Amino acid sequence: QCDNAKGLKAFYDAIKYGPNHLMVFGGVCATVTSIIAESLKGWNLVQLSFAATTPELADKKKYPYFFRTVPSDNAVNPAILKLLKHYQWKRVGTLTQDVQRFSEVRNDLTGVLYGEDIEISDTESFSNDPCTSVKKLKGNDVRIILGQFDEEMAVKVFCCAYDEEMYGSKYQWIIPGWYENLWWESWSNSSQCLSKNLLAAMEGYIGVDFEPLSSKIKKTISGRTPQQYEKEYNAKRGDGQSSKFHGYAYDGIWVIAKTLQRAMKHLNATNKHQKIEDFNYTNHKLGKIFLDAMNETNFFGVTGEVVFRNGERMGTIKFTQFQEREEVKVGEYNAVADELEIINNSIRFQGLEPPKDKTIIQEELRKISLPLYSILSALTILGMIMASAFLFFNIKNRNQKLIKMSSPYMNNLIILGGMLSYASIFLFGLDGSFVSEKTFETLCTVRTWILTVGYTTAFGAMFAKTWRVHAIFKNVKMKKKVRGNKHFSFGGMLLIDLCILICWQVVDPLRRTVEKYNMEPDPAGRDISIRPILEHCENTHMTIWLGIVYAYKGLLMLFGCFLAWETRNVSIPALNDSKYIGMSVYNVGIMCIIGAAVSFLTRDQPNVQFCIVALVIIFCSTITLCLVFVPKLITLRTNPDAATQNRRFQFTQNQKKEDSKTSTSVTSVNQASTSRLEGLQSENHRLRMKITELDKDLEEVTMQLQDTPEKTTYIKQNHYQDLNDILSIRNFTDSKDGEKAILKNHLDQNPPAQWGSSDPSRTSKDPIEDINSPEHIQRRLSLQLPILHHAYLPSIGGVDASCASPCVSPSASPRHRHVPPSFRVMVSGL
């Protein structure tokens, strides 16, 4: 009845009142057996148990005279170790009920696995509710669970396993196999989960227990095979309850018989006068003979090979698996031979293969598809062939007026930049599947430099040409500076790019980094998890450097768009690609914005990202080259002289319109000078009137001189002031050279009245009109030229001061001299 007191009293009564006992056979309850076994040393008695499996009795220092034919609970641990090695499970977890029996097995198992380099990743124990422990096991990614608990707790454990989805093809439970038949039905009512859920979680678990009877068809020491013994046992048992220890009890009797037999042989061989009947509880010599004879036991019984090692039975351990609501024997472990035998691969796993001992994380590089890379590379090669054709066309026809007027050197730079941009596509498609890690890191820098320099070379040249057109048609004063500044602007942009790239490379160079993403299930259904990884070219301050580059390129693109908008109406054939440059700037700006945004959003999808980046580069480069060169090719093929003819025609048609636009532009730019211009016009009219009056006085003086020649000295003296007035008027006009351009433009549009012209400000009665008549002018010249000799004429611009005689040639007169337009009024008056 497993009562320690009763068991101990019965043992003492047998010792005291019964005959001398040679051995003690039995002991089923572990607690009673351990108390008796601990006192056997004092009585020189050897005890043999056939049912006590507690590991505690394996301590030979405490129980030196104890033997058992049934394997210990710890005997399953070597069998478990062999099973783990068979399926290459090197990472396990334990779940143990807080009972000494199970804790001892767990502790022994820990020592066995530790010596075999098998990791126990988590050790959990529970008293009543195992769900928390089960959840922790799942959290630690434990796939192989070694359990030690009784039937009642087993039901709860599998219910929790169902709730946590710790069953199926990814998990393997290994639990004790000594439960009663259909044990789950007895305890299913104590759980809160449904019976079908419990059975689903239990499906495939492996039970480990000692073998009740050997499966080998071999005669035992009794002359019967294990099968014959079982048949005879069942026939004699009838309807009585069966015990799984009956075979060990049967073999135990044979162990005692063989021990006594060896002891008798030993006594006969060594001391013929001593018999086993002479044994008593104080005869240590005879007790030692019995102990040695027991350790030498070795025969084949109905439970298999009966061999003791330090008092422990080296028996056979069986493995059973729960398959479709029943336990099926799938293998056995022979402790004597240390061999594991799986019966015809009868173990059935729920997956295609045995579960993994942990989540196998297979890193998979997200690489660019080879067909996609091939297609885009082919498109890139076609683009480079097209660019080469344009380059040949531009160099061959560089002396043609149409090509020459459109800056052929800048066209060459546009083609060079386009080819560099095309070349970068090949480098963007090379990842870890094509090159090594070190080479990939080098490509990070190379492709950045090529794309950046190519972008600046192509679109910087276009920007310089657009700026040139804008400068010519929007800023008149800069016409003479455009030719040199366009090269300077392009060089400046390229220099800024090089400075940024050099600083980037020196301060914070690009490195290869690997970005790991969340695990994904295997598409093929294997028990592994795929962790996608992706290679990137990054550095410590990647955001800052990209911000600098994007900001610089963005400002250039915005300014280029502005210039393209400002020059949208330019249609001069000599600069016939201005509109196409604007269209290119627009297209490039839009595509770069879209491409950069989409590329950033698809950075975790290398195929999509590479496809977008490559298509953007191909589109921008192709459309730019086509817009710049296809119109030239068509025009040059159809009408080579179109540029010169169209230019002259447009100049003839729009000369007046351009003069008007120029005057309007000057007026709008120089609004501060408008009032001053009006003042100069008024002053000019006043001076013209004064010249007319002085001319009249001069004529009167001339008439007087004809009558009285002796008064010449008087005339010179009295009219010297009048002559100075005339000279002052000329000096005044000479001092206004700073305003010549403004006055010229204004007077060209409003020319003063010439000889014989009609001035609206004058009436028919105006004396000026009579004086300026041809008759009066001819008369005045005939009278004035003989008088106004070289002392007087140089002062009014008639002849050079070095002339020795009066110049009477009509060509030397002020009327026939070339006089700037600003002096037309003065000459007419004279």
Secondary structure, 3 states (H helix, E strand, C coil): CCCHHHHHHHHHHHHHHCCCCCEEECCCCHHHHHHHHHHHHHHCCEEEECCCCCHHHHCCCCCCCEEECCCCHHHHHHHHHHHHHHCCCCEEEEEEECCHHHHHHHHHHHHHHHCCCCEEEEEEEECCCCHHHHHHHHHCCCCEEEEECCHHHHHHHHHHHHHCCCCCCCCEEEEECCCCCCHHHHHHHHCCCCHHHHHHHHCCCEEEEECCCCCCCCCCCCCCCHHHHHHHHHHHHCCCCCCCCHHHHHHHHHHHHHHHHHHHHHHHHHCCCCCHHHCCCCCHHHHHHHHHHHHCCEEEECCEEEEEECCEECCEEEEEEECCCCEEEEEEEECCCCEEEECCCCCCCCCCCCCCCCCEEEEEECCCCHHHHHHHHHHHHHHHHHHHHHHHHHHHCCCCHHHHCCCHHHHHHHHHHHHHHHHHHHHHCCCCCCCCHHHHHHHHHHHHHHHHHHHHHHHHHHHHHHHHHHHHHHCHHHHHHHHHHHHHHHHHHHHHHHHHHHHHHHHCCCEEEEEECCCEECCCCCCEEEEEEEEEEECCCHHHHHHHHHHHHHHHHHHHHHHHHHCCCCCCHHHCCHHHHHHHHHHHHHHHHHHHHHHHHCCCCHHHHHHHHHHHHHHHHHHHHHHHHHHHHHHHHHCCCHHHHHHHHHHHHCHHHHHHHHHHHHHHHCHHHHHHHHHHHHHHHHHHHHHHHHHHHHHHHHHHHHHCHHHHHHHHHHCHHHHHHHHHHHHHHHCCHHHHHHHHHHHHHCCCCCCCCCCCCCCCCCHHHHHCCHHHHHHHHHHHHHHCCCCCHHHHCCCCCCCCCCCCCHHHCCCCCCCCHHHHHHHHHC
